[in-house]
Amino acid sequence: MSELKLVELSASNIVAANTLTLKPGQEQYVAPVSHSIAEAYVNPSTAWPRVVLEDDEVVGFIMGNFDPEAAEVEFRGCIWRINVAADAQGHGVGRFAVLALADEARSRGFDRITVIFEPGEDGPAAFFDRIGFETIGETPYGETIAALPL
Ligand SMILES: CC(C)(COP(=O)(O)OP(=O)(O)OC[C@H]1O[C@@H](n2cnc3c(N)ncnc32)[C@H](O)[C@@H]1OP(=O)(O)O)[C@@H](O)C(=O)NCCC(=O)NCCS
């Protein structure tokens, strides 16, 4: 069985994280990892960027935002970005990353994590549903807001 590890985004994995591939059709649901890296750079006190290693190979990227003071409740403890390499999808990498972020949120005193995503055929709705997220609202742009109680 392969070993999954979550590590901080660092000089040694940033290039691999930034070149993670997606399956055809998925690009429209997630901004490039480079956007998250830039966001993490300008929001160092709240951003939580992490890389998933499978047998020491970079297979995923997840970024949380932890800001109890955020004006919008859905940005207080949330998944800002997640993506798993095309070849590594479908065997638990995404679940591992979300549950690790949930552990971090719990240890910081949050009682739920939220995520905002676009509904649609190749989108992540079924994934978040399987993890246990429930829809709690919709943004003015028609995106789904979902939450996972911790
Ligand atoms: C969404 C994403 C992160 C899922 O990662 P993953 O590693 O493939 O997911 P997992 O293998 O951990 O799947 C966990 C569960 O969700 C289910 N699942 C995952 N993707 C699914 C899909 N497209 N349709 C139905 N079920 C799905 C799995 O079957 C699994 O179910 P199980 O608990 O019954 O075994 C990945 O597909 C991805 O990177 N997508 C593109 C980027 C994206 O859309 N990001 C979200 C933006 S907010």
The ligand as a MOL file (V3000), in Angstrom:
LIG
                    3D

  0  0  0     0  0            999 V3000
M  V30 BEGIN CTAB
M  V30 COUNTS 48 50 0 0 0
M  V30 BEGIN ATOM
M  V30 1 C -11.9990 16.6760 -6.7320 0
M  V30 2 C -10.6450 15.9580 -6.5360 0
M  V30 3 C -9.7600 16.7980 -5.6210 0
M  V30 4 C -10.9100 14.5710 -5.9170 0
M  V30 5 O -9.6640 13.9490 -5.5880 0
M  V30 6 P -9.4880 12.3340 -5.6200 0
M  V30 7 O -8.1590 12.0260 -5.0430 0
M  V30 8 O -9.7650 11.8310 -6.9880 0
M  V30 9 O -10.6670 11.8710 -4.6490 0
M  V30 10 P -10.6950 10.5290 -3.7140 0
M  V30 11 O -10.1050 9.4080 -4.4780 0
M  V30 12 O -10.0970 10.8560 -2.3930 0
M  V30 13 O -12.2780 10.3170 -3.5830 0
M  V30 14 C -12.9930 10.3630 -2.3420 0
M  V30 15 C -14.4060 9.8900 -2.6140 0
M  V30 16 O -15.0470 10.7800 -3.5510 0
M  V30 17 C -15.4960 10.0380 -4.6780 0
M  V30 18 N -15.2770 10.8500 -5.8830 0
M  V30 19 C -14.1630 11.5580 -6.2230 0
M  V30 20 N -14.3480 12.1750 -7.4080 0
M  V30 21 C -15.5820 11.8130 -7.8310 0
M  V30 22 C -16.3500 12.1070 -8.9920 0
M  V30 23 N -15.8720 12.9240 -9.9550 0
M  V30 24 N -17.5840 11.5730 -9.1050 0
M  V30 25 C -18.0800 10.7540 -8.1380 0
M  V30 26 N -17.4010 10.4430 -6.9920 0
M  V30 27 C -16.1810 10.9740 -6.8580 0
M  V30 28 C -14.6070 8.8170 -4.7310 0
M  V30 29 O -15.2330 7.7720 -5.4410 0
M  V30 30 C -14.4500 8.5070 -3.2590 0
M  V30 31 O -15.6150 7.8570 -2.8250 0
M  V30 32 P -15.6000 6.6740 -1.7110 0
M  V30 33 O -15.4220 7.3840 -0.4160 0
M  V30 34 O -16.8930 6.0370 -1.8820 0
M  V30 35 O -14.4480 5.7890 -2.0360 0
M  V30 36 C -9.9270 15.7070 -7.8900 0
M  V30 37 O -10.8120 15.0490 -8.7620 0
M  V30 38 C -9.4450 16.9750 -8.5720 0
M  V30 39 O -8.3010 17.4020 -8.3750 0
M  V30 40 N -10.3030 17.5890 -9.4350 0
M  V30 41 C -9.9190 18.7700 -10.1990 0
M  V30 42 C -9.7710 20.0040 -9.3650 0
M  V30 43 C -11.0480 20.4240 -8.6560 0
M  V30 44 O -12.1430 20.3690 -9.1850 0
M  V30 45 N -10.8670 20.9040 -7.4110 0
M  V30 46 C -11.9250 21.3950 -6.5830 0
M  V30 47 C -12.0250 22.8680 -6.7240 0
M  V30 48 S -12.8030 23.5430 -5.3090 0
M  V30 END ATOM
M  V30 BEGIN BOND
M  V30 1 1 1 2
M  V30 2 1 2 3
M  V30 3 1 2 4
M  V30 4 1 2 36
M  V30 5 1 4 5
M  V30 6 1 5 6
M  V30 7 2 6 7
M  V30 8 1 6 8
M  V30 9 1 6 9
M  V30 10 1 9 10
M  V30 11 2 10 11
M  V30 12 1 10 12
M  V30 13 1 10 13
M  V30 14 1 13 14
M  V30 15 1 14 15
M  V30 16 1 15 16
M  V30 17 1 15 30
M  V30 18 1 16 17
M  V30 19 1 17 18
M  V30 20 1 17 28
M  V30 21 1 18 19
M  V30 22 1 18 27
M  V30 23 2 19 20
M  V30 24 1 20 21
M  V30 25 1 21 22
M  V30 26 2 21 27
M  V30 27 1 22 23
M  V30 28 2 22 24
M  V30 29 1 24 25
M  V30 30 2 25 26
M  V30 31 1 26 27
M  V30 32 1 28 29
M  V30 33 1 28 30
M  V30 34 1 30 31
M  V30 35 1 31 32
M  V30 36 2 32 33
M  V30 37 1 32 34
M  V30 38 1 32 35
M  V30 39 1 36 37
M  V30 40 1 36 38
M  V30 41 2 38 39
M  V30 42 1 38 40
M  V30 43 1 40 41
M  V30 44 1 41 42
M  V30 45 1 42 43
M  V30 46 2 43 44
M  V30 47 1 43 45
M  V30 48 1 45 46
M  V30 49 1 46 47
M  V30 50 1 47 48
M  V30 END BOND
M  V30 END CTAB
M  END
